[in-house]
Amino acid sequence: MSAEKWAPDVFKRKQNTRITAFHAGIISANVHCRSPKPILKEPVMKNSGRINIACFMFLLLSIGNWGLAQLESPQAAWLEASNYLYTNEYTQYVGILNEAPIFPLDVGGAIQGEEFWSNGEKVSNWLLSTSGSHTYLLPSTSTSYVGIGTSSPTAPLTIVGKSSTTTPDIRITSDYTYFDLGPGTPGPHGFAFGDDGSEGMQLVYRTGPNQMIIEKGNDFTNLTDLFSIDYDTEYSYFKGNVGIGVTEPDEKLVVDGVVKAEEILVTSIAGADFVFEPDYALPSLGDVEAHIRRNKHLPGIPPASEMQQNGVSMGELQTQLLQKIEELTLYMIDLKKENDLLKGRVSELEKK
């Protein structure tokens, strides 16, 4: 039975109007309407000493104009329009835009409001559900902690993500940037930063070797260790070139300034022992003198202008200088032999 057929005069009533309806000889409660919500003065439908909440229809036509009707079916009621209000006598569930409510209030659409107040002691958490997949938003009444994805928050905000090796648990993003936290399974996990969804840098903690890694990418996989710190050994590893005071280092370490150290160990020096081999061609002092007069630097040593322009390889220069020292040693040995020979001749002459 429609509301118009049941009580057509109801729709002409205005607010603050008292309505008494009759159905099957049972007198209903008086319903007093005060805009914007009705107030029930008595239990609806008294029958044989018990409360029998039958199915009814409430139609709000405009502010102060409404209709109330009981339907012929004892199990369902609805609004005659494009929207539905459904009640069920047996479950006492109410559905809005939902003909089969499975909760005390089951809304089949969006709910909009400025505020939500919940002061009931039994209201302990929110359960957000989509297609059977539940996410908990739980405020703890004892600790004031809030949990997302967990019913037992252990910190002011506890978030428990899904089990995944590549997708993040948390993503904060805009049109051009993103910040990821994850993933949720044991293994590499940490933070990812970037300027879009496909490129970026990530700070990853890798279990097993216990290493903190700075890496390219955003999916916590295929780690090549641009930079890593080992927890156990405290070693640091750099994969590429490092610049101190330099933005584009062209060598493994480029420093724009003074390097101070107690000791520098160079392991790539070949040495100059070849000078002492029997077949080594020791330049004559005359040849050395001629080269110096002509080029203004020692043979085998780069000139100062070249050093200033290209720098100096410490290992190579050390080998070159060592070669000159060993050659100088050979010259001194030859001079000592000549000197001893001359002394012997002088001694023989003095005896005569």
SVG drawing of the C-alpha trace seen along z (x, -y; Angstrom):
<svg xmlns="http://www.w3.org/2000/svg" viewBox="-10 -26 171 39">
<polyline fill="none" stroke="black" stroke-width="0.4" points="0.0,0.0 1.4,-3.4 1.5,-6.3 -0.8,-8.3 -3.5,-5.6 -3.1,-4.9 -3.3,-8.5 -3.5,-11.1 -4.3,-13.8 -1.0,-13.2 0.9,-14.9 -1.1,-18.1 -0.1,-18.2 2.6,-20.7 5.1,-20.5 4.0,-20.5 1.0,-18.3 -0.1,-15.4 -1.1,-12.3 -3.0,-9.2 -3.1,-6.3 -5.3,-3.1 -4.3,0.3 -6.1,3.6 -7.8,2.3 -4.5,1.5 -4.0,-2.0 -0.5,-3.3 1.5,-5.8 1.1,-9.5 4.0,-10.8 4.9,-14.4 6.9,-16.0 9.3,-18.8 11.5,-19.8 14.0,-18.5 13.5,-15.1 10.5,-13.2 10.2,-12.3 8.4,-9.1 6.3,-9.7 5.4,-6.0 6.5,-2.6 5.3,-2.0 2.5,0.6 1.5,2.0 0.1,5.6 -0.7,8.1 1.4,6.5 4.6,6.6 6.4,4.2 5.9,5.2 7.9,3.0 6.2,3.5 7.5,2.4 6.7,-1.2 7.5,-3.9 8.6,-7.4 8.6,-9.9 10.1,-13.3 8.6,-15.5 9.9,-18.8 10.7,-20.6 7.6,-20.0 5.8,-17.7 6.1,-14.0 4.2,-10.7 4.1,-7.6 2.6,-4.3 2.7,-0.6 3.0,1.7 1.1,4.9 4.4,7.0 5.5,7.5 9.2,7.8 10.0,4.8 9.3,1.1 10.7,-1.6 10.4,-5.1 8.4,-5.8 11.0,-7.7 14.5,-7.0 15.8,-6.5 15.0,-3.7 14.7,-3.3 14.5,0.4 13.6,1.9 13.4,5.5 11.2,6.8 13.4,9.8 16.9,8.4 15.9,4.8 18.5,3.7 17.9,0.5 19.1,0.0 19.4,-3.3 19.8,-2.7 20.2,1.0 17.4,3.5 19.3,6.2 21.0,4.6 23.5,6.8 24.4,4.3 22.1,2.3 22.5,-0.7 23.7,0.2 24.1,-2.7 24.5,-1.9 26.1,-5.2 28.3,-8.0 27.7,-9.7 28.4,-13.4 28.6,-15.5 30.6,-18.2 31.2,-16.2 30.8,-12.8 30.4,-12.2 30.9,-8.9 30.6,-8.9 29.3,-5.4 31.5,-3.1 30.9,-0.2 32.2,-2.1 35.9,-1.0 36.9,-1.0 36.0,-1.7 36.1,1.1 36.5,-0.1 35.6,2.6 35.6,3.0 34.6,6.2 35.3,8.3 38.8,6.8 38.9,5.1 41.1,2.3 40.9,1.4 41.0,-2.2 41.1,-1.6 41.4,-4.2 42.4,-2.5 40.4,-3.8 43.1,-2.8 46.2,-4.4 44.7,-6.8 46.7,-5.0 45.4,-4.7 45.9,-1.6 45.5,-1.3 45.4,2.3 45.8,3.6 43.5,4.0 46.4,3.7 48.3,0.4 51.6,0.2 52.4,-3.4 50.4,-6.7 50.0,-5.7 50.6,-2.1 50.2,-1.1 50.4,2.6 50.7,3.1 50.2,6.0 52.6,8.8 54.5,7.7 58.1,7.6 57.8,4.7 54.8,2.5 54.9,0.0 52.8,0.0 52.5,-3.8 52.6,-6.2 52.3,-10.0 52.1,-11.5 51.2,-14.5 51.3,-15.2 55.1,-15.3 56.5,-13.7 56.0,-10.6 57.2,-9.2 57.0,-5.5 57.4,-3.4 57.7,0.4 57.4,3.1 55.8,5.3 57.7,8.6 61.1,9.5 63.9,8.5 64.9,5.2 62.6,2.4 62.9,-1.3 62.0,-4.6 61.7,-5.6 61.6,-9.2 61.1,-10.5 59.7,-13.0 57.2,-10.6 56.0,-7.1 58.7,-5.3 62.0,-6.9 63.5,-7.9 66.0,-7.0 65.5,-4.7 67.0,-4.3 66.8,-0.6 67.7,1.7 68.8,5.1 68.5,8.0 71.0,10.8 74.2,8.7 72.6,6.0 73.3,3.1 71.8,-0.3 71.8,-1.1 71.2,-4.2 70.0,-3.0 68.3,-4.0 64.7,-2.9 61.5,-2.7 60.5,1.0 63.2,2.2 64.5,4.8 67.6,5.2 69.8,3.4 73.2,2.4 74.4,0.6 75.3,-3.0 76.3,-3.5 76.0,-1.1 77.1,-0.9 77.6,2.5 76.3,2.8 78.7,5.6 81.9,4.4 81.1,0.7 82.5,0.6 81.2,-2.0 81.0,-1.3 80.7,-3.8 80.1,-2.4 80.6,-5.5 82.9,-8.6 83.0,-10.7 83.5,-14.4 84.3,-16.7 83.6,-20.2 83.2,-19.0 79.8,-18.4 81.0,-16.3 84.0,-14.1 85.7,-12.4 87.7,-10.1 86.9,-7.8 87.8,-10.6 88.1,-14.3 88.7,-16.8 88.7,-20.6 91.0,-21.5 93.7,-20.2 93.8,-16.6 95.4,-16.0 96.4,-12.5 98.8,-10.8 99.8,-8.4 99.0,-7.7 99.6,-4.2 100.0,-3.8 99.9,-0.2 100.3,-0.6 104.0,-1.6 106.0,0.7 109.4,-0.4 112.6,-1.1 114.8,2.0 115.3,2.3 118.0,-0.4 120.3,2.2 119.9,4.8 123.2,5.5 121.6,4.6 120.3,1.2 121.6,-1.6 122.6,-4.2 122.7,-7.6 126.1,-9.4 126.3,-12.6 127.1,-14.4 123.8,-13.3 122.0,-14.3 123.6,-17.7 122.7,-18.2 119.0,-17.3 118.9,-19.6 120.3,-22.5 117.9,-21.8 114.6,-21.1 115.1,-22.6 114.1,-19.3 115.5,-15.9 115.1,-13.1 112.1,-11.0 110.5,-13.6 107.5,-15.6 108.0,-19.4 106.4,-21.7 103.9,-23.1 102.6,-19.5 102.3,-18.8 100.3,-22.0 98.0,-21.2 97.4,-17.5 98.3,-16.9 100.7,-14.2 100.2,-10.5 101.7,-9.8 102.6,-6.3 104.1,-7.1 106.0,-10.1 107.4,-8.1 108.7,-5.5 110.3,-8.2 112.0,-9.9 113.2,-6.5 114.7,-5.8 116.6,-9.1 117.9,-8.3 119.1,-4.9 120.8,-6.3 122.4,-8.9 123.6,-6.1 125.2,-4.4 126.9,-7.7 128.3,-8.0 129.6,-4.5 131.4,-5.1 132.9,-8.4 134.0,-6.5 135.8,-4.0 137.5,-6.7 138.4,-8.6 140.0,-5.5 141.9,-4.8 143.3,-8.4 144.3,-8.1 146.2,-4.9 148.2,-6.6 148.9,-9.6 150.2,-7.4 152.5,-5.6 153.9,-8.9 154.5,-10.1 156.7,-7.0 159.0,-7.7"/>
</svg>
